[in-house]
Amino acid sequence: MGQCHIALRIDVSLEKSVVDGVEKLKKLIGKCDVLVNNAGIADTMQPSLKQNMGDFQKILDINLNGTFLMSREIAKLMIENTGGAIVNLSSIAGLGGLPRRNAYGSAKAAVIALTRSLGCEWASLGIRVNAVAPGYVDTPLIQKLADKNRIDLGKIKRRIPMGQLAKPNDIAEAIFFLASSSAQYITGTVLSVDGGWTAFSDFGDAS
C-alpha cells in the first residue's frame, strides 16, 4: 500500500484468522502502539418477531467477538513493549434502546462493558482501553438507508440537539484524541460523539 503502509486481510469473527494475522503483523512490524476496533456490520432492522438467529449471531461474531479477539491478541504485542492504546467503536445503539436493532444494540452495549473491563484489567500493564459511541454519521450507508426509506433523515436531525449528523472526521478526531498522549489518564471510558443525542430526554424535537 505504499511506503510505511501494509494491509493484512483478517476475518475478525474467526479466532484463527485473528491469531495468524497478528502473528504476521508481529513479524512484519514487531509492535503495535494503537488499535482501533472499527470492524463491524449493521443489522437487518427487521421487526423482532421476524429476526433469525443466523443474522443475530453474525452481528455478534463480528462486532463483539471481533473486538475482543483483536484486543486480546494486540494486547500481547503491547505488553511486550511499553503498552499502548485501544479504542473500540460502540454506538448510541449500545447506550439506549433502538427498536428493531436488537443484535447491533446488544453487541455495542457489550463492547461498552468489554471496554470498561479491559480498561481496568490492563491499566497496570500500560494499556488504555476506551470507546467512542457515535450517533448518526453522514456516510453513504446512511444515505442508502434513507433512499430506501429505512430511516427518516429529517426526523433524525430534529432529534439531535445540534441539528445535524456527524461528519466522519468528527468521529475520527474523537478516536485520535483517545489514542493520543492527550488522553494518557483516561481509560475504561465511553465518549459519546452524537451531537447531544444521548443527553436529550425531553419530549418533542431537540432542534
Secondary structure, 3 states (H helix, E strand, C coil): CCCCCCCCCCCCCCHHHHHHHHHHHHHHCCCCCEEEECCCCCCCCCCHHHCCHHHHHHHHHHHHHHHHHHHHHHHHHHHHCCCEEEEEECCHHHCCCCCCCHHHHHHHHHHHHHHHHHHHHHHHHCEEEEEEEECCECCHHHHHHHHCCCCCHHHHHHHCCCCCCECHHHHHHHHHHHHCHHHCCCCCCEEEECCCCCCCCCCCCCC
